[in-house]
């Protein structure tokens, strides 16, 4: 029997974005005492680079494993 997907599984709803991750990284860097603002501050570039790399890696290589049932197998996350 086919069942409709719940709304949170429909379409491209991956709750991950480069901008959101960059903001979280910057918030954590600030919480650790890293200066992100000012003429010579460059830590924000690190936050951008890390966020871009992490999101790209997940988008390109993430898989989900279904261990049982008629859909058993490994599927690329898209």
N, CA, C and O atoms as a Maestro MAE file, in Angstrom:
{
 s_m_m2io_version
 :::
 2.0.0
}

f_m_ct {
 s_m_title
 :::
 protein
 m_atom[312] {
  # First column is atom index #
  i_m_mmod_type
  r_m_x_coord
  r_m_y_coord
  r_m_z_coord
  i_m_residue_number
  s_m_chain_name
  s_m_pdb_residue_name
  s_m_pdb_atom_name
  i_m_atomic_number
  :::
  1 25 0.838 -1.173 0.000 1 A "UNK " " N  " 7
  2 3 0.000 0.000 0.000 1 A "UNK " " CA " 6
  3 2 0.888 1.243 0.000 1 A "UNK " " C  " 6
  4 15 1.788 1.375 0.830 1 A "UNK " " O  " 8
  5 25 0.627 2.143 -0.930 2 A "UNK " " N  " 7
  6 3 1.402 3.377 -1.046 2 A "UNK " " CA " 6
  7 2 0.834 4.406 -0.101 2 A "UNK " " C  " 6
  8 15 -0.382 4.562 0.004 2 A "UNK " " O  " 8
  9 25 1.723 5.116 0.593 3 A "UNK " " N  " 7
  10 3 1.296 6.193 1.482 3 A "UNK " " CA " 6
  11 2 2.004 7.468 1.068 3 A "UNK " " C  " 6
  12 15 3.177 7.437 0.696 3 A "UNK " " O  " 8
  13 25 1.311 8.569 1.129 4 A "UNK " " N  " 7
  14 3 1.904 9.863 0.784 4 A "UNK " " CA " 6
  15 2 3.016 10.193 1.772 4 A "UNK " " C  " 6
  16 15 2.941 9.855 2.953 4 A "UNK " " O  " 8
  17 25 4.042 10.855 1.265 5 A "UNK " " N  " 7
  18 3 5.128 11.285 2.143 5 A "UNK " " CA " 6
  19 2 4.650 12.419 3.039 5 A "UNK " " C  " 6
  20 15 3.886 13.280 2.602 5 A "UNK " " O  " 8
  21 25 5.093 12.421 4.277 6 A "UNK " " N  " 7
  22 3 4.770 13.576 5.117 6 A "UNK " " CA " 6
  23 2 5.420 14.824 4.537 6 A "UNK " " C  " 6
  24 15 6.421 14.716 3.829 6 A "UNK " " O  " 8
  25 25 4.881 15.999 4.817 7 A "UNK " " N  " 7
  26 3 5.400 17.241 4.221 7 A "UNK " " CA " 6
  27 2 6.894 17.451 4.442 7 A "UNK " " C  " 6
  28 15 7.570 17.995 3.569 7 A "UNK " " O  " 8
  29 25 7.425 17.030 5.594 8 A "UNK " " N  " 7
  30 3 8.838 17.261 5.864 8 A "UNK " " CA " 6
  31 2 9.756 16.388 5.008 8 A "UNK " " C  " 6
  32 15 10.963 16.625 4.977 8 A "UNK " " O  " 8
  33 25 9.219 15.396 4.321 9 A "UNK " " N  " 7
  34 3 10.034 14.563 3.441 9 A "UNK " " CA " 6
  35 2 9.853 14.902 1.967 9 A "UNK " " C  " 6
  36 15 10.568 14.367 1.121 9 A "UNK " " O  " 8
  37 25 8.921 15.770 1.651 10 A "UNK " " N  " 7
  38 3 8.628 16.084 0.259 10 A "UNK " " CA " 6
  39 2 9.562 17.150 -0.272 10 A "UNK " " C  " 6
  40 15 9.880 18.118 0.420 10 A "UNK " " O  " 8
  41 25 9.998 16.965 -1.505 11 A "UNK " " N  " 7
  42 3 10.825 17.966 -2.173 11 A "UNK " " CA " 6
  43 2 12.206 18.065 -1.580 11 A "UNK " " C  " 6
  44 15 12.654 17.166 -0.868 11 A "UNK " " O  " 8
  45 25 12.879 19.154 -1.873 12 A "UNK " " N  " 7
  46 3 14.241 19.388 -1.406 12 A "UNK " " CA " 6
  47 2 14.179 20.152 -0.097 12 A "UNK " " C  " 6
  48 15 14.244 21.381 -0.085 12 A "UNK " " O  " 8
  49 25 14.052 19.422 1.008 13 A "UNK " " N  " 7
  50 3 13.902 20.056 2.311 13 A "UNK " " CA " 6
  51 2 15.109 19.851 3.205 13 A "UNK " " C  " 6
  52 15 14.988 19.890 4.430 13 A "UNK " " O  " 8
  53 25 16.261 19.637 2.614 14 A "UNK " " N  " 7
  54 3 17.439 19.443 3.438 14 A "UNK " " CA " 6
  55 2 17.701 20.728 4.208 14 A "UNK " " C  " 6
  56 15 17.990 21.772 3.624 14 A "UNK " " O  " 8
  57 25 17.597 20.635 5.508 15 A "UNK " " N  " 7
  58 3 17.711 21.825 6.353 15 A "UNK " " CA " 6
  59 2 19.174 22.142 6.616 15 A "UNK " " C  " 6
  60 15 19.626 22.145 7.761 15 A "UNK " " O  " 8
  61 25 19.891 22.404 5.569 16 A "UNK " " N  " 7
  62 3 21.311 22.692 5.677 16 A "UNK " " CA " 6
  63 2 21.662 23.703 4.605 16 A "UNK " " C  " 6
  64 15 21.408 23.490 3.420 16 A "UNK " " O  " 8
  65 25 22.247 24.800 5.036 17 A "UNK " " N  " 7
  66 3 22.673 25.800 4.062 17 A "UNK " " CA " 6
  67 2 24.035 26.332 4.452 17 A "UNK " " C  " 6
  68 15 24.401 26.337 5.627 17 A "UNK " " O  " 8
  69 25 24.770 26.773 3.475 18 A "UNK " " N  " 7
  70 3 26.102 27.329 3.728 18 A "UNK " " CA " 6
  71 2 26.008 28.557 4.628 18 A "UNK " " C  " 6
  72 15 26.809 28.720 5.548 18 A "UNK " " O  " 8
  73 25 25.040 29.408 4.363 19 A "UNK " " N  " 7
  74 3 24.888 30.641 5.144 19 A "UNK " " CA " 6
  75 2 24.542 30.334 6.595 19 A "UNK " " C  " 6
  76 15 25.117 30.927 7.508 19 A "UNK " " O  " 8
  77 25 23.612 29.418 6.813 20 A "UNK " " N  " 7
  78 3 23.214 29.055 8.169 20 A "UNK " " CA " 6
  79 2 24.377 28.431 8.932 20 A "UNK " " C  " 6
  80 15 24.612 28.771 10.092 20 A "UNK " " O  " 8
  81 25 25.101 27.525 8.294 21 A "UNK " " N  " 7
  82 3 26.240 26.889 8.951 21 A "UNK " " CA " 6
  83 2 27.347 27.903 9.233 21 A "UNK " " C  " 6
  84 15 27.965 27.864 10.297 21 A "UNK " " O  " 8
  85 25 27.598 28.801 8.295 22 A "UNK " " N  " 7
  86 3 28.602 29.857 8.502 22 A "UNK " " CA " 6
  87 2 28.244 30.689 9.732 22 A "UNK " " C  " 6
  88 15 29.107 30.990 10.556 22 A "UNK " " O  " 8
  89 25 26.973 31.058 9.851 23 A "UNK " " N  " 7
  90 3 26.532 31.851 10.999 23 A "UNK " " CA " 6
  91 2 26.737 31.101 12.311 23 A "UNK " " C  " 6
  92 15 27.146 31.694 13.309 23 A "UNK " " O  " 8
  93 25 26.456 29.802 12.313 24 A "UNK " " N  " 7
  94 3 26.665 29.001 13.520 24 A "UNK " " CA " 6
  95 2 28.151 28.920 13.871 24 A "UNK " " C  " 6
  96 15 28.528 29.024 15.038 24 A "UNK " " O  " 8
  97 25 28.974 28.736 12.867 25 A "UNK " " N  " 7
  98 3 30.422 28.679 13.105 25 A "UNK " " CA " 6
  99 2 30.914 30.008 13.642 25 A "UNK " " C  " 6
  100 15 31.691 30.040 14.596 25 A "UNK " " O  " 8
  101 25 30.474 31.106 13.042 26 A "UNK " " N  " 7
  102 3 30.875 32.428 13.524 26 A "UNK " " CA " 6
  103 2 30.416 32.641 14.962 26 A "UNK " " C  " 6
  104 15 31.172 33.176 15.774 26 A "UNK " " O  " 8
  105 25 29.189 32.233 15.292 27 A "UNK " " N  " 7
  106 3 28.692 32.379 16.662 27 A "UNK " " CA " 6
  107 2 29.568 31.594 17.634 27 A "UNK " " C  " 6
  108 15 29.893 32.084 18.716 27 A "UNK " " O  " 8
  109 25 29.950 30.379 17.249 28 A "UNK " " N  " 7
  110 3 30.786 29.560 18.117 28 A "UNK " " CA " 6
  111 2 32.191 30.151 18.255 28 A "UNK " " C  " 6
  112 15 32.763 30.144 19.345 28 A "UNK " " O  " 8
  113 25 32.743 30.660 17.158 29 A "UNK " " N  " 7
  114 3 34.059 31.306 17.233 29 A "UNK " " CA " 6
  115 2 34.024 32.501 18.177 29 A "UNK " " C  " 6
  116 15 34.930 32.682 18.991 29 A "UNK " " O  " 8
  117 25 32.981 33.314 18.066 30 A "UNK " " N  " 7
  118 3 32.834 34.465 18.967 30 A "UNK " " CA " 6
  119 2 32.711 34.010 20.413 30 A "UNK " " C  " 6
  120 15 33.302 34.612 21.310 30 A "UNK " " O  " 8
  121 25 31.945 32.948 20.637 31 A "UNK " " N  " 7
  122 3 31.776 32.430 22.003 31 A "UNK " " CA " 6
  123 2 33.100 31.950 22.580 31 A "UNK " " C  " 6
  124 15 33.282 31.947 23.797 31 A "UNK " " O  " 8
  125 25 34.022 31.546 21.718 32 A "UNK " " N  " 7
  126 3 35.335 31.082 22.153 32 A "UNK " " CA " 6
  127 2 36.353 32.216 22.243 32 A "UNK " " C  " 6
  128 15 37.522 31.986 22.553 32 A "UNK " " O  " 8
  129 25 35.898 33.457 21.968 33 A "UNK " " N  " 7
  130 3 36.763 34.615 22.100 33 A "UNK " " CA " 6
  131 2 37.509 35.012 20.836 33 A "UNK " " C  " 6
  132 15 38.414 35.845 20.894 33 A "UNK " " O  " 8
  133 25 37.153 34.437 19.702 34 A "UNK " " N  " 7
  134 3 37.800 34.784 18.432 34 A "UNK " " CA " 6
  135 2 37.168 36.068 17.899 34 A "UNK " " C  " 6
  136 15 35.943 36.188 17.870 34 A "UNK " " O  " 8
  137 25 37.981 37.013 17.484 35 A "UNK " " N  " 7
  138 3 37.503 38.292 16.957 35 A "UNK " " CA " 6
  139 2 37.220 38.145 15.463 35 A "UNK " " C  " 6
  140 15 38.091 37.741 14.692 35 A "UNK " " O  " 8
  141 25 35.998 38.475 15.068 36 A "UNK " " N  " 7
  142 3 35.593 38.352 13.670 36 A "UNK " " CA " 6
  143 2 35.465 39.699 12.971 36 A "UNK " " C  " 6
  144 15 35.400 39.763 11.744 36 A "UNK " " O  " 8
  145 25 35.430 40.762 13.743 37 A "UNK " " N  " 7
  146 3 35.222 42.093 13.174 37 A "UNK " " CA " 6
  147 2 36.479 42.934 13.324 37 A "UNK " " C  " 6
  148 15 37.277 42.729 14.239 37 A "UNK " " O  " 8
  149 25 36.637 43.869 12.423 38 A "UNK " " N  " 7
  150 3 37.781 44.772 12.489 38 A "UNK " " CA " 6
  151 2 38.644 44.660 11.248 38 A "UNK " " C  " 6
  152 15 38.509 43.734 10.449 38 A "UNK " " O  " 8
  153 25 39.518 45.614 11.113 39 A "UNK " " N  " 7
  154 3 40.350 45.733 9.904 39 A "UNK " " CA " 6
  155 2 41.199 44.498 9.635 39 A "UNK " " C  " 6
  156 15 41.363 44.111 8.477 39 A "UNK " " O  " 8
  157 25 41.737 43.876 10.662 40 A "UNK " " N  " 7
  158 3 42.657 42.748 10.469 40 A "UNK " " CA " 6
  159 2 42.043 41.390 10.813 40 A "UNK " " C  " 6
  160 15 42.721 40.364 10.746 40 A "UNK " " O  " 8
  161 25 40.768 41.385 11.180 41 A "UNK " " N  " 7
  162 3 40.112 40.120 11.534 41 A "UNK " " CA " 6
  163 2 39.826 39.316 10.274 41 A "UNK " " C  " 6
  164 15 39.228 39.832 9.330 41 A "UNK " " O  " 8
  165 25 40.246 38.060 10.254 42 A "UNK " " N  " 7
  166 3 40.055 37.212 9.080 42 A "UNK " " CA " 6
  167 2 39.377 35.886 9.415 42 A "UNK " " C  " 6
  168 15 39.219 35.034 8.540 42 A "UNK " " O  " 8
  169 25 38.976 35.705 10.666 43 A "UNK " " N  " 7
  170 3 38.384 34.437 11.079 43 A "UNK " " CA " 6
  171 2 37.083 34.147 10.345 43 A "UNK " " C  " 6
  172 15 36.709 32.985 10.183 43 A "UNK " " O  " 8
  173 25 36.380 35.207 9.894 44 A "UNK " " N  " 7
  174 3 35.135 34.970 9.161 44 A "UNK " " CA " 6
  175 2 35.389 34.227 7.854 44 A "UNK " " C  " 6
  176 15 34.510 33.509 7.377 44 A "UNK " " O  " 8
  177 25 36.568 34.385 7.271 45 A "UNK " " N  " 7
  178 3 36.908 33.660 6.048 45 A "UNK " " CA " 6
  179 2 37.020 32.164 6.346 45 A "UNK " " C  " 6
  180 15 36.637 31.329 5.527 45 A "UNK " " O  " 8
  181 25 37.549 31.836 7.526 46 A "UNK " " N  " 7
  182 3 37.627 30.435 7.933 46 A "UNK " " CA " 6
  183 2 36.216 29.866 8.089 46 A "UNK " " C  " 6
  184 15 35.949 28.746 7.652 46 A "UNK " " O  " 8
  185 25 35.320 30.622 8.702 47 A "UNK " " N  " 7
  186 3 33.942 30.166 8.886 47 A "UNK " " CA " 6
  187 2 33.279 29.900 7.541 47 A "UNK " " C  " 6
  188 15 32.584 28.897 7.384 47 A "UNK " " O  " 8
  189 25 33.485 30.781 6.574 48 A "UNK " " N  " 7
  190 3 32.917 30.601 5.239 48 A "UNK " " CA " 6
  191 2 33.493 29.352 4.581 48 A "UNK " " C  " 6
  192 15 32.750 28.549 4.016 48 A "UNK " " O  " 8
  193 25 34.804 29.184 4.649 49 A "UNK " " N  " 7
  194 3 35.449 28.033 4.012 49 A "UNK " " CA " 6
  195 2 34.978 26.720 4.620 49 A "UNK " " C  " 6
  196 15 34.689 25.768 3.896 49 A "UNK " " O  " 8
  197 25 34.901 26.664 5.939 50 A "UNK " " N  " 7
  198 3 34.465 25.435 6.606 50 A "UNK " " CA " 6
  199 2 33.005 25.134 6.272 50 A "UNK " " C  " 6
  200 15 32.667 23.994 5.955 50 A "UNK " " O  " 8
  201 25 32.144 26.140 6.338 51 A "UNK " " N  " 7
  202 3 30.725 25.942 6.030 51 A "UNK " " CA " 6
  203 2 30.548 25.455 4.599 51 A "UNK " " C  " 6
  204 15 29.789 24.516 4.358 51 A "UNK " " O  " 8
  205 25 31.234 26.077 3.647 52 A "UNK " " N  " 7
  206 3 31.122 25.659 2.249 52 A "UNK " " CA " 6
  207 2 31.576 24.220 2.065 52 A "UNK " " C  " 6
  208 15 30.916 23.440 1.378 52 A "UNK " " O  " 8
  209 25 32.699 23.866 2.674 53 A "UNK " " N  " 7
  210 3 33.235 22.517 2.522 53 A "UNK " " CA " 6
  211 2 32.308 21.467 3.136 53 A "UNK " " C  " 6
  212 15 32.076 20.418 2.534 53 A "UNK " " O  " 8
  213 25 31.785 21.739 4.315 54 A "UNK " " N  " 7
  214 3 30.918 20.777 4.984 54 A "UNK " " CA " 6
  215 2 29.624 20.567 4.196 54 A "UNK " " C  " 6
  216 15 29.221 19.428 3.963 54 A "UNK " " O  " 8
  217 25 28.979 21.644 3.789 55 A "UNK " " N  " 7
  218 3 27.725 21.525 3.044 55 A "UNK " " CA " 6
  219 2 27.968 20.823 1.708 55 A "UNK " " C  " 6
  220 15 27.184 19.955 1.322 55 A "UNK " " O  " 8
  221 25 29.027 21.176 1.002 56 A "UNK " " N  " 7
  222 3 29.330 20.518 -0.275 56 A "UNK " " CA " 6
  223 2 29.583 19.029 -0.081 56 A "UNK " " C  " 6
  224 15 29.100 18.213 -0.866 56 A "UNK " " O  " 8
  225 25 30.329 18.669 0.950 57 A "UNK " " N  " 7
  226 3 30.630 17.256 1.219 57 A "UNK " " CA " 6
  227 2 29.356 16.478 1.508 57 A "UNK " " C  " 6
  228 15 29.156 15.386 0.976 57 A "UNK " " O  " 8
  229 25 28.503 17.032 2.342 58 A "UNK " " N  " 7
  230 3 27.245 16.347 2.662 58 A "UNK " " CA " 6
  231 2 26.369 16.230 1.426 58 A "UNK " " C  " 6
  232 15 25.821 15.161 1.157 58 A "UNK " " O  " 8
  233 25 26.229 17.310 0.672 59 A "UNK " " N  " 7
  234 3 25.387 17.278 -0.521 59 A "UNK " " CA " 6
  235 2 25.898 16.296 -1.568 59 A "UNK " " C  " 6
  236 15 25.095 15.682 -2.272 59 A "UNK " " O  " 8
  237 25 27.191 16.136 -1.685 60 A "UNK " " N  " 7
  238 3 27.762 15.266 -2.708 60 A "UNK " " CA " 6
  239 2 27.831 13.806 -2.290 60 A "UNK " " C  " 6
  240 15 27.745 12.925 -3.146 60 A "UNK " " O  " 8
  241 25 27.983 13.522 -1.001 61 A "UNK " " N  " 7
  242 3 28.296 12.159 -0.588 61 A "UNK " " CA " 6
  243 2 27.376 11.544 0.456 61 A "UNK " " C  " 6
  244 15 27.577 10.387 0.826 61 A "UNK " " O  " 8
  245 25 26.393 12.257 0.938 62 A "UNK " " N  " 7
  246 3 25.529 11.716 1.988 62 A "UNK " " CA " 6
  247 2 24.678 10.572 1.451 62 A "UNK " " C  " 6
  248 15 24.139 10.644 0.346 62 A "UNK " " O  " 8
  249 25 24.569 9.519 2.251 63 A "UNK " " N  " 7
  250 3 23.721 8.384 1.919 63 A "UNK " " CA " 6
  251 2 22.929 7.999 3.158 63 A "UNK " " C  " 6
  252 15 23.352 8.242 4.288 63 A "UNK " " O  " 8
  253 25 21.785 7.402 2.926 64 A "UNK " " N  " 7
  254 3 20.977 6.884 4.022 64 A "UNK " " CA " 6
  255 2 20.832 5.381 3.813 64 A "UNK " " C  " 6
  256 15 20.609 4.915 2.696 64 A "UNK " " O  " 8
  257 25 20.960 4.643 4.890 65 A "UNK " " N  " 7
  258 3 20.838 3.189 4.824 65 A "UNK " " CA " 6
  259 2 19.472 2.779 5.356 65 A "UNK " " C  " 6
  260 15 19.083 3.141 6.466 65 A "UNK " " O  " 8
  261 25 18.749 2.009 4.534 66 A "UNK " " N  " 7
  262 3 17.487 1.414 4.956 66 A "UNK " " CA " 6
  263 2 17.795 -0.056 5.172 66 A "UNK " " C  " 6
  264 15 18.114 -0.774 4.225 66 A "UNK " " O  " 8
  265 25 17.700 -0.504 6.413 67 A "UNK " " N  " 7
  266 3 18.175 -1.836 6.771 67 A "UNK " " CA " 6
  267 2 17.196 -2.966 6.550 67 A "UNK " " C  " 6
  268 15 17.607 -4.126 6.507 67 A "UNK " " O  " 8
  269 25 15.919 -2.672 6.408 68 A "UNK " " N  " 7
  270 3 14.960 -3.754 6.236 68 A "UNK " " CA " 6
  271 2 13.779 -3.271 5.423 68 A "UNK " " C  " 6
  272 15 13.639 -2.084 5.127 68 A "UNK " " O  " 8
  273 25 12.943 -4.214 5.075 69 A "UNK " " N  " 7
  274 3 11.737 -3.897 4.321 69 A "UNK " " CA " 6
  275 2 11.979 -3.912 2.818 69 A "UNK " " C  " 6
  276 15 13.078 -4.211 2.351 69 A "UNK " " O  " 8
  277 25 10.942 -3.588 2.083 70 A "UNK " " N  " 7
  278 3 11.029 -3.644 0.627 70 A "UNK " " CA " 6
  279 2 11.932 -2.568 0.040 70 A "UNK " " C  " 6
  280 15 12.333 -2.660 -1.121 70 A "UNK " " O  " 8
  281 25 12.251 -1.564 0.820 71 A "UNK " " N  " 7
  282 3 13.135 -0.489 0.349 71 A "UNK " " CA " 6
  283 2 14.556 -0.631 0.873 71 A "UNK " " C  " 6
  284 15 15.332 0.323 0.803 71 A "UNK " " O  " 8
  285 25 14.916 -1.800 1.395 72 A "UNK " " N  " 7
  286 3 16.242 -1.999 1.966 72 A "UNK " " CA " 6
  287 2 17.320 -1.659 0.949 72 A "UNK " " C  " 6
  288 15 17.214 -2.009 -0.227 72 A "UNK " " O  " 8
  289 25 18.334 -0.989 1.404 73 A "UNK " " N  " 7
  290 3 19.445 -0.602 0.541 73 A "UNK " " CA " 6
  291 2 20.045 0.698 1.002 73 A "UNK " " C  " 6
  292 15 19.708 1.212 2.069 73 A "UNK " " O  " 8
  293 25 20.933 1.224 0.195 74 A "UNK " " N  " 7
  294 3 21.595 2.486 0.483 74 A "UNK " " CA " 6
  295 2 21.198 3.487 -0.597 74 A "UNK " " C  " 6
  296 15 21.243 3.180 -1.788 74 A "UNK " " O  " 8
  297 25 20.816 4.673 -0.175 75 A "UNK " " N  " 7
  298 3 20.321 5.680 -1.114 75 A "UNK " " CA " 6
  299 2 21.031 6.995 -0.921 75 A "UNK " " C  " 6
  300 15 21.293 7.409 0.209 75 A "UNK " " O  " 8
  301 25 21.345 7.654 -2.020 76 A "UNK " " N  " 7
  302 3 21.974 8.969 -1.989 76 A "UNK " " CA " 6
  303 2 20.955 9.989 -1.497 76 A "UNK " " C  " 6
  304 15 19.797 9.983 -1.915 76 A "UNK " " O  " 8
  305 25 21.397 10.851 -0.617 77 A "UNK " " N  " 7
  306 3 20.548 11.928 -0.123 77 A "UNK " " CA " 6
  307 2 20.579 13.048 -1.151 77 A "UNK " " C  " 6
  308 15 21.648 13.481 -1.580 77 A "UNK " " O  " 8
  309 25 19.417 13.505 -1.534 78 A "UNK " " N  " 7
  310 3 19.365 14.609 -2.514 78 A "UNK " " CA " 6
  311 2 18.399 15.662 -2.065 78 A "UNK " " C  " 6
  312 15 18.218 16.666 -2.753 78 A "UNK " " O  " 8
  :::
 }
 m_bond[311] {
  # First column is bond index #
  i_m_from
  i_m_to
  i_m_order
  :::
  1 1 2 1
  2 2 3 1
  3 3 4 2
  4 3 5 1
  5 5 6 1
  6 6 7 1
  7 7 8 2
  8 7 9 1
  9 9 10 1
  10 10 11 1
  11 11 12 2
  12 11 13 1
  13 13 14 1
  14 14 15 1
  15 15 16 2
  16 15 17 1
  17 17 18 1
  18 18 19 1
  19 19 20 2
  20 19 21 1
  21 21 22 1
  22 22 23 1
  23 23 24 2
  24 23 25 1
  25 25 26 1
  26 26 27 1
  27 27 28 2
  28 27 29 1
  29 29 30 1
  30 30 31 1
  31 31 32 2
  32 31 33 1
  33 33 34 1
  34 34 35 1
  35 35 36 2
  36 35 37 1
  37 37 38 1
  38 38 39 1
  39 39 40 2
  40 39 41 1
  41 41 42 1
  42 42 43 1
  43 43 44 2
  44 43 45 1
  45 45 46 1
  46 46 47 1
  47 47 48 2
  48 47 49 1
  49 49 50 1
  50 50 51 1
  51 51 52 2
  52 51 53 1
  53 53 54 1
  54 54 55 1
  55 55 56 2
  56 55 57 1
  57 57 58 1
  58 58 59 1
  59 59 60 2
  60 59 61 1
  61 61 62 1
  62 62 63 1
  63 63 64 2
  64 63 65 1
  65 65 66 1
  66 66 67 1
  67 67 68 2
  68 67 69 1
  69 69 70 1
  70 70 71 1
  71 71 72 2
  72 71 73 1
  73 73 74 1
  74 74 75 1
  75 75 76 2
  76 75 77 1
  77 77 78 1
  78 78 79 1
  79 79 80 2
  80 79 81 1
  81 81 82 1
  82 82 83 1
  83 83 84 2
  84 83 85 1
  85 85 86 1
  86 86 87 1
  87 87 88 2
  88 87 89 1
  89 89 90 1
  90 90 91 1
  91 91 92 2
  92 91 93 1
  93 93 94 1
  94 94 95 1
  95 95 96 2
  96 95 97 1
  97 97 98 1
  98 98 99 1
  99 99 100 2
  100 99 101 1
  101 101 102 1
  102 102 103 1
  103 103 104 2
  104 103 105 1
  105 105 106 1
  106 106 107 1
  107 107 108 2
  108 107 109 1
  109 109 110 1
  110 110 111 1
  111 111 112 2
  112 111 113 1
  113 113 114 1
  114 114 115 1
  115 115 116 2
  116 115 117 1
  117 117 118 1
  118 118 119 1
  119 119 120 2
  120 119 121 1
  121 121 122 1
  122 122 123 1
  123 123 124 2
  124 123 125 1
  125 125 126 1
  126 126 127 1
  127 127 128 2
  128 127 129 1
  129 129 130 1
  130 130 131 1
  131 131 132 2
  132 131 133 1
  133 133 134 1
  134 134 135 1
  135 135 136 2
  136 135 137 1
  137 137 138 1
  138 138 139 1
  139 139 140 2
  140 139 141 1
  141 141 142 1
  142 142 143 1
  143 143 144 2
  144 143 145 1
  145 145 146 1
  146 146 147 1
  147 147 148 2
  148 147 149 1
  149 149 150 1
  150 150 151 1
  151 151 152 2
  152 151 153 1
  153 153 154 1
  154 154 155 1
  155 155 156 2
  156 155 157 1
  157 157 158 1
  158 158 159 1
  159 159 160 2
  160 159 161 1
  161 161 162 1
  162 162 163 1
  163 163 164 2
  164 163 165 1
  165 165 166 1
  166 166 167 1
  167 167 168 2
  168 167 169 1
  169 169 170 1
  170 170 171 1
  171 171 172 2
  172 171 173 1
  173 173 174 1
  174 174 175 1
  175 175 176 2
  176 175 177 1
  177 177 178 1
  178 178 179 1
  179 179 180 2
  180 179 181 1
  181 181 182 1
  182 182 183 1
  183 183 184 2
  184 183 185 1
  185 185 186 1
  186 186 187 1
  187 187 188 2
  188 187 189 1
  189 189 190 1
  190 190 191 1
  191 191 192 2
  192 191 193 1
  193 193 194 1
  194 194 195 1
  195 195 196 2
  196 195 197 1
  197 197 198 1
  198 198 199 1
  199 199 200 2
  200 199 201 1
  201 201 202 1
  202 202 203 1
  203 203 204 2
  204 203 205 1
  205 205 206 1
  206 206 207 1
  207 207 208 2
  208 207 209 1
  209 209 210 1
  210 210 211 1
  211 211 212 2
  212 211 213 1
  213 213 214 1
  214 214 215 1
  215 215 216 2
  216 215 217 1
  217 217 218 1
  218 218 219 1
  219 219 220 2
  220 219 221 1
  221 221 222 1
  222 222 223 1
  223 223 224 2
  224 223 225 1
  225 225 226 1
  226 226 227 1
  227 227 228 2
  228 227 229 1
  229 229 230 1
  230 230 231 1
  231 231 232 2
  232 231 233 1
  233 233 234 1
  234 234 235 1
  235 235 236 2
  236 235 237 1
  237 237 238 1
  238 238 239 1
  239 239 240 2
  240 239 241 1
  241 241 242 1
  242 242 243 1
  243 243 244 2
  244 243 245 1
  245 245 246 1
  246 246 247 1
  247 247 248 2
  248 247 249 1
  249 249 250 1
  250 250 251 1
  251 251 252 2
  252 251 253 1
  253 253 254 1
  254 254 255 1
  255 255 256 2
  256 255 257 1
  257 257 258 1
  258 258 259 1
  259 259 260 2
  260 259 261 1
  261 261 262 1
  262 262 263 1
  263 263 264 2
  264 263 265 1
  265 265 266 1
  266 266 267 1
  267 267 268 2
  268 267 269 1
  269 269 270 1
  270 270 271 1
  271 271 272 2
  272 271 273 1
  273 273 274 1
  274 274 275 1
  275 275 276 2
  276 275 277 1
  277 277 278 1
  278 278 279 1
  279 279 280 2
  280 279 281 1
  281 281 282 1
  282 282 283 1
  283 283 284 2
  284 283 285 1
  285 285 286 1
  286 286 287 1
  287 287 288 2
  288 287 289 1
  289 289 290 1
  290 290 291 1
  291 291 292 2
  292 291 293 1
  293 293 294 1
  294 294 295 1
  295 295 296 2
  296 295 297 1
  297 297 298 1
  298 298 299 1
  299 299 300 2
  300 299 301 1
  301 301 302 1
  302 302 303 1
  303 303 304 2
  304 303 305 1
  305 305 306 1
  306 306 307 1
  307 307 308 2
  308 307 309 1
  309 309 310 1
  310 310 311 1
  311 311 312 2
  :::
 }
}
